[in-house]
């Protein structure tokens, strides 16, 4: 006969760990340096995309088929987000390295993170 009591496994709270990690990333200088370096790149990409889309739109005035195929999403948003993707791909590893090195220099956060990680993965 089965036991009327069921066994419930309590999940470890994930929110405090995520808040701690976000606080470390947002509080560090590496993220803000990356964002300052990204601003000119993304801004220039947006400027170029608007310029090229404007030239294509001017050519589209003479050809209705070309005008119907122009899309602001493809002409402006995709190049701008592409520039931010490239910048994040190249610069974000430096933010991760900085956060990792700062966590290694302080023994308590490393121990807290390791303990929280063990709690999360323990059965």
Order of alpha helices (4+ residues) and beta strands (2+ residues): alpha-alpha-alpha-alpha-alpha
